[in-house]
Amino acid sequence: IWHSPHEFTHDFGASQPTMENEDGGLVVPVRVTARLKLPPTAVFDLVRALNENLTMYEKKFGEVKRPGEPAEGGP
């Protein structure tokens, strides 16, 4: 995500297998599959809509866990 005075831009991408560059470092190539550009006035509405829908989702299906988080009641 980045922004200018006139818009916020969010790139969505598909990651490719990790590769080694010429310096021996690891690189994860990503191909941009979609780009969303919004005026600053619409960003708040998007964040609010995402929050409201995530709340409804969690009420119906349970709390969303990130990968690697312990299960409820776990260590």
PyMOL commands that set and color helices and strands:
alter all, ss='L'
color gray80, all
select helices_A, chain A and resi 40-61
alter helices_A, ss='H'
color red, helices_A
select strands_A, chain A and resi 2-3+8-15+19-20+26-27+30-38
alter strands_A, ss='S'
color yellow, strands_A
deselect
rebuild
show_as cartoon
